[in-house]
Amino acid sequence: MEILGPAEQALMHEAFYYDEFLSAYMIRDEVYFDDEIMALILETMLRAEFSGALRHIHQFFSAVVVGVVNSPDPATNGNIAFIPMDVMQGEEGMMLEGHVTELLIRHGAATPAMLPGRNETPAYITAVLERGLAERGMILRPELAVFSWIDYSQDYLGYEAMQTGAGSVLSGLLLLLAFLGISNTILLAVLERTKEIGMMRAMGMSDGQMIQVYMLEAGFLGFFGAVLGIIVGCLINYPMVVHGLDVSAMADALGGGVGFRVTTHYRSMWNIPVIIGSGVVATLVASLMAYIPTRRAVKMPITDSLRFD
């Protein structure tokens, strides 16, 4: 933009806006230009050496829509058009004269749903290409390079790491709240039964037996509470698994996407290890939390326990 004059800058700002998230200029959807103004914009883009500028006015061509893509990615649905290769290779397209700009390489045994494995890394593919070209007396040209899906997905992976970290923090806070709730309940239950503990000790129960009885009782309470919580949680999760949450309106408000592939329909899932693990943890925590107050109670003299209020 800096090399353009004031009038040209005003024209370009009228046609394009700068997207901070993508760090790129995007054409405004709401503005319509006639052929004369559009030709002036193209000439200005070429003079400013804009990346992706059309080089010839006749690259504008009429197209017929023969189908609509319905993808989970709102950016694909709203901002991407698929054009036959022969059109893009010809003068109306990129004028590549039979050449290509990029190749997608997958292992023969891979399926589209599989993430690239060890035999699909850039180093592995580069080595295979160099070996195959060497057998033909050729070398891999220095201007060619192999990139992995990770190289193209840095923004998404960063977003995913942020989302995962936020979920872990939230899970930790919920676990802490559950821990405090369980410990508080067990502590109060044992303190309220200090007289009962003193009476059973007076009848001949040892300290170890008292601790074992109250830990088992607290463990059973934690187990039944965990079972009830799992049942309620599964009932709440069921509609999210079956029906999910439609956020397409939010995606439309964001202009069709957030810069990388996302879905507009979120569904929950059944995580059996977490469900079972939460029940086990709740049972163990409830049982262990009974140890400290029970041990404190059995260390009191029996007469003090009987008078405890």
C-alpha positions as a printed NumPy array, in Angstrom:
array([[  0.   ,   0.   ,   0.   ],
       [  2.866,   2.373,   0.756],
       [  3.983,   2.632,  -2.883],
       [  0.536,   3.75 ,  -4.056],
       [ -0.668,   7.321,  -4.282],
       [ -3.492,   8.708,  -2.103],
       [ -6.176,   8.154,  -4.776],
       [ -5.016,   4.603,  -5.445],
       [ -4.847,   3.816,  -1.72 ],
       [ -8.401,   5.115,  -1.313],
       [ -9.527,   2.872,  -4.191],
       [ -7.814,  -0.189,  -2.72 ],
       [ -9.246,   0.47 ,   0.74 ],
       [-12.677,   0.726,  -0.825],
       [-12.232,  -2.675,  -2.483],
       [-10.297,  -4.502,   0.25 ],
       [-10.09 ,  -4.636,   4.03 ],
       [ -7.216,  -5.916,   6.159],
       [ -7.939,  -9.044,   8.197],
       [ -5.851,  -8.919,  11.374],
       [ -6.363, -12.621,  12.121],
       [ -5.199, -13.809,   8.693],
       [ -2.723, -10.931,   8.205],
       [ -4.007, -10.478,   4.664],
       [ -6.141,  -8.143,   2.557],
       [ -9.606,  -9.525,   1.804],
       [-12.012,  -8.291,  -0.872],
       [-15.185,  -6.715,   0.47 ],
       [-18.288,  -8.785,  -0.241],
       [-20.716,  -5.889,  -0.044],
       [-19.051,  -3.72 ,  -2.722],
       [-19.905,  -4.015,  -6.445],
       [-17.621,  -2.568,  -9.16 ],
       [-18.25 ,  -2.241, -12.871],
       [-15.737,  -3.493, -15.432],
       [-13.936,  -0.142, -15.723],
       [-13.378,   0.217, -11.97 ],
       [-12.393,  -3.443, -11.665],
       [ -9.821,  -3.049, -14.441],
       [ -8.376,  -0.05 , -12.581],
       [ -8.218,  -2.097,  -9.387],
       [ -6.379,  -4.912, -11.204],
       [ -3.871,  -2.474, -12.688],
       [ -3.284,  -1.004,  -9.221],
       [ -2.83 ,  -4.465,  -7.718],
       [ -0.236,  -5.341, -10.365],
       [  1.608,  -2.086,  -9.83 ],
       [  1.636,  -2.692,  -6.075],
       [  2.79 ,  -6.305,  -6.712],
       [ -0.05 ,  -7.757,  -4.681],
       [  0.321, -11.51 ,  -4.155],
       [ -2.369, -13.375,  -6.055],
       [ -3.212, -10.504,  -8.404],
       [ -4.808, -11.508, -11.694],
       [ -2.367, -10.833, -14.542],
       [ -4.812, -10.551, -17.434],
       [ -8.248,  -8.997, -17.64 ],
       [ -9.524, -11.93 , -19.7  ],
       [ -9.025, -14.196, -16.686],
       [-12.551, -13.174, -15.761],
       [-14.863, -15.813, -17.173],
       [-18.471, -16.859, -16.854],
       [-19.14 , -19.959, -14.804],
       [-22.167, -22.137, -14.273],
       [-22.846, -23.525, -10.812],
       [-23.435, -27.244, -11.183],
       [-23.416, -28.202,  -7.508],
       [-23.143, -26.902,  -3.972],
       [-20.607, -28.312,  -1.518],
       [-22.032, -29.186,   1.885],
       [-18.947, -29.539,   4.075],
       [-18.564, -29.49 ,   7.874],
       [-16.216, -26.556,   7.27 ],
       [-18.211, -23.299,   6.931],
       [-15.24 , -21.594,   5.244],
       [-15.336, -24.22 ,   2.481],
       [-19.077, -23.794,   2.06 ],
       [-19.01 , -20.016,   1.996],
       [-15.712, -18.924,   0.445],
       [-14.297, -21.683,  -1.792],
       [-15.206, -22.623,  -5.338],
       [-14.047, -25.816,  -7.071],
       [-13.112, -25.324, -10.736],
       [-12.122, -28.019, -13.261],
       [ -8.382, -28.497, -13.658],
       [ -8.408, -27.823, -17.422],
       [ -9.989, -24.404, -16.822],
       [ -7.448, -23.472, -14.154],
       [ -4.567, -24.709, -16.313],
       [ -5.713, -22.68 , -19.319],
       [ -5.529, -18.989, -20.105],
       [ -8.71 , -18.319, -18.195],
       [ -7.124, -19.694, -15.054],
       [ -3.555, -19.663, -13.799],
       [ -1.947, -20.313, -17.195],
       [  0.26 , -23.085, -15.814],
       [  0.669, -24.791, -19.196],
       [  0.314, -28.27 , -17.752],
       [  2.376, -27.603, -14.649],
       [  1.156, -27.908, -11.059],
       [  1.985, -25.887,  -7.959],
       [  1.436, -28.54 ,  -5.317],
       [  1.075, -32.306,  -4.969],
       [ -0.628, -34.162,  -2.127],
       [  1.284, -37.364,  -1.374],
       [ -0.217, -40.228,   0.636],
       [  0.992, -43.737,   1.301],
       [ -0.727, -46.367,  -0.805],
       [ -2.187, -48.128,   2.253],
       [ -3.505, -44.916,   3.83 ],
       [ -7.16 , -43.937,   3.832],
       [ -8.426, -40.34 ,   3.688],
       [ -9.588, -40.572,   7.318],
       [ -6.136, -41.598,   8.616],
       [ -3.605, -39.1  ,   9.899],
       [ -0.205, -39.37 ,   8.189],
       [  1.961, -42.092,   9.712],
       [  5.717, -42.539,  10.022],
       [  6.071, -43.385,   6.344],
       [  4.406, -40.093,   5.39 ],
       [  6.714, -37.648,   7.166],
       [  8.537, -34.975,   5.112],
       [ 11.915, -36.627,   5.8  ],
       [ 10.671, -40.056,   4.681],
       [  9.   , -38.725,   1.523],
       [ 12.034, -36.587,   0.664],
       [ 14.313, -39.612,   1.025],
       [ 12.053, -41.716,  -1.219],
       [ 11.913, -38.971,  -3.847],
       [ 15.682, -38.464,  -3.809],
       [ 16.283, -42.212,  -4.092],
       [ 13.802, -42.606,  -6.938],
       [ 15.191, -39.61 ,  -8.833],
       [ 18.763, -40.813,  -8.297],
       [ 17.881, -44.116,  -9.948],
       [ 16.897, -42.091, -13.018],
       [ 19.995, -39.926, -12.903],
       [ 18.082, -36.909, -11.581],
       [ 18.116, -34.857,  -8.404],
       [ 15.415, -33.201,  -6.324],
       [ 15.436, -29.567,  -7.395],
       [ 16.224, -27.138,  -4.537],
       [ 13.102, -25.032,  -5.16 ],
       [ 10.929, -28.063,  -4.38 ],
       [ 10.152, -28.901,  -0.758],
       [  8.032, -31.374,   1.19 ],
       [  5.786, -30.126,   3.99 ],
       [  3.658, -32.087,   6.424],
       [  0.071, -31.406,   7.431],
       [  1.464, -29.999,  10.679],
       [  3.255, -27.243,   8.753],
       [ -0.047, -26.21 ,   7.186],
       [ -2.014, -26.49 ,  10.438],
       [  0.023, -24.434,  12.888],
       [ -2.843, -21.997,  13.536],
       [ -5.312, -24.796,  14.128],
       [ -2.933, -26.784,  16.336],
       [ -2.267, -23.669,  18.416],
       [ -6.016, -23.133,  18.787],
       [ -6.509, -26.795,  19.662],
       [ -3.739, -26.644,  22.294],
       [ -5.409, -23.581,  23.794],
       [ -8.77 , -25.338,  23.872],
       [ -7.247, -28.471,  25.405],
       [ -5.424, -26.434,  28.027],
       [ -8.587, -24.536,  28.918],
       [-10.474, -27.816,  29.265],
       [ -7.763, -29.265,  31.497],
       [ -7.838, -26.186,  33.744],
       [-11.625, -26.367,  33.974],
       [-11.487, -30.101,  34.748],
       [ -8.903, -29.424,  37.45 ],
       [-11.106, -26.77 ,  39.046],
       [-14.124, -29.09 ,  38.97 ],
       [-12.039, -31.869,  40.518],
       [-10.869, -29.485,  43.251],
       [-14.456, -28.422,  43.992],
       [-15.558, -32.059,  44.11 ],
       [-12.634, -32.878,  46.422],
       [-13.533, -30.029,  48.784],
       [-17.208, -31.012,  48.758],
       [-16.476, -34.667,  49.515],
       [-13.921, -33.855,  52.236],
       [-16.231, -31.339,  53.904],
       [-19.145, -33.803,  53.921],
       [-17.072, -36.668,  55.343],
       [-15.382, -34.437,  57.919],
       [-18.699, -33.167,  59.265],
       [-20.189, -36.666,  59.258],
       [-17.314, -38.053,  61.357],
       [-17.268, -35.109,  63.766],
       [-20.993, -35.449,  64.391],
       [-20.441, -39.092,  65.322],
       [-17.57 , -38.554,  67.751],
       [-19.786, -39.683,  70.66 ],
       [-20.661, -42.832,  68.721],
       [-16.954, -43.488,  68.138],
       [-16.257, -43.08 ,  71.874],
       [-19.121, -45.46 ,  72.733],
       [-17.88 , -48.169,  70.352],
       [-14.349, -47.792,  71.683],
       [-15.692, -48.205,  75.224],
       [-17.364, -51.426,  74.072],
       [-13.96 , -52.797,  73.009],
       [-13.382, -51.839,  69.356],
       [ -9.749, -51.052,  68.595],
       [ -8.56 , -47.846,  66.963],
       [ -7.651, -49.69 ,  63.769],
       [-11.091, -51.273,  63.545],
       [-12.764, -47.9  ,  64.045],
       [-10.701, -46.314,  61.273],
       [-11.399, -49.246,  58.964],
       [-15.157, -49.154,  59.593],
       [-15.484, -45.433,  58.939],
       [-13.274, -45.541,  55.854],
       [-15.392, -48.367,  54.427],
       [-18.586, -46.468,  55.233],
       [-17.276, -43.301,  53.59 ],
       [-16.132, -45.349,  50.597],
       [-19.646, -46.814,  50.149],
       [-21.154, -43.322,  50.392],
       [-18.704, -42.083,  47.768],
       [-19.476, -45.079,  45.549],
       [-23.246, -44.597,  45.639],
       [-22.82 , -40.842,  45.133],
       [-20.546, -41.513,  42.142],
       [-23.072, -43.944,  40.618],
       [-25.857, -41.397,  41.02 ],
       [-23.668, -38.634,  39.555],
       [-22.702, -40.809,  36.588],
       [-26.343, -41.632,  35.865],
       [-27.369, -37.957,  36.001],
       [-24.341, -36.939,  33.925],
       [-25.115, -39.554,  31.258],
       [-28.731, -38.396,  31.068],
       [-27.54 , -34.805,  30.555],
       [-24.917, -35.887,  27.996],
       [-27.29 , -38.063,  25.958],
       [-28.995, -35.19 ,  24.038],
       [-25.58 , -33.715,  23.196],
       [-24.413, -37.075,  21.818],
       [-27.552, -37.684,  19.753],
       [-28.532, -34.174,  18.656],
       [-25.539, -31.949,  19.434],
       [-25.388, -28.167,  19.331],
       [-25.844, -26.228,  16.081],
       [-23.587, -23.142,  15.988],
       [-23.974, -22.389,  12.282],
       [-25.482, -18.979,  13.088],
       [-22.327, -18.092,  15.007],
       [-20.165, -19.3  ,  12.106],
       [-22.171, -17.146,   9.701],
       [-21.668, -14.159,  11.993],
       [-17.91 , -14.798,  11.824],
       [-18.006, -14.671,   8.033],
       [-18.043, -18.412,   7.376],
       [-15.171, -19.549,   9.582],
       [-12.327, -18.619,  11.884],
       [ -9.418, -19.17 ,   9.499],
       [ -9.226, -22.957,   9.646],
       [-11.453, -25.989,   9.418],
       [-14.142, -26.156,  12.078],
       [-17.516, -27.804,  12.273],
       [-20.791, -25.958,  12.78 ],
       [-22.452, -28.863,  14.582],
       [-20.871, -29.947,  17.85 ],
       [-21.669, -33.261,  19.457],
       [-20.542, -34.744,  22.715],
       [-19.196, -38.278,  23.047],
       [-19.037, -41.127,  25.516],
       [-15.634, -41.291,  27.214],
       [-15.945, -44.597,  29.063],
       [-12.499, -44.477,  30.768],
       [-13.259, -41.027,  32.197],
       [-16.748, -42.074,  33.33 ],
       [-15.442, -45.152,  35.122],
       [-12.347, -43.338,  36.391],
       [-14.412, -40.533,  37.933],
       [-16.431, -43.081,  39.901],
       [-13.3  , -44.828,  41.141],
       [-11.639, -41.536,  42.111],
       [-14.754, -40.329,  43.957],
       [-14.916, -43.595,  45.918],
       [-11.229, -43.513,  46.853],
       [-11.281, -39.826,  47.79 ],
       [-14.331, -40.301,  50.026],
       [-12.717, -43.284,  51.738],
       [ -9.352, -41.594,  52.263],
       [-10.89 , -38.362,  53.531],
       [-12.49 , -40.311,  56.4  ],
       [ -9.07 , -41.355,  57.702],
       [ -7.89 , -38.032,  59.177],
       [-11.02 , -37.069,  61.199],
       [-11.531, -40.675,  62.354],
       [ -7.916, -40.952,  63.463],
       [ -8.267, -37.651,  65.321],
       [-11.414, -38.947,  67.043],
       [ -9.863, -42.238,  68.17 ],
       [ -6.872, -40.382,  69.628],
       [ -9.172, -38.527,  71.996],
       [ -9.717, -40.04 ,  75.459],
       [-12.921, -42.072,  75.559],
       [-14.376, -39.82 ,  78.239],
       [-13.76 , -36.734,  76.086],
       [-15.338, -38.469,  73.099],
       [-18.49 , -39.261,  75.084],
       [-18.75 , -35.629,  76.208],
       [-17.98 , -34.246,  72.73 ],
       [-20.613, -31.811,  71.502]])
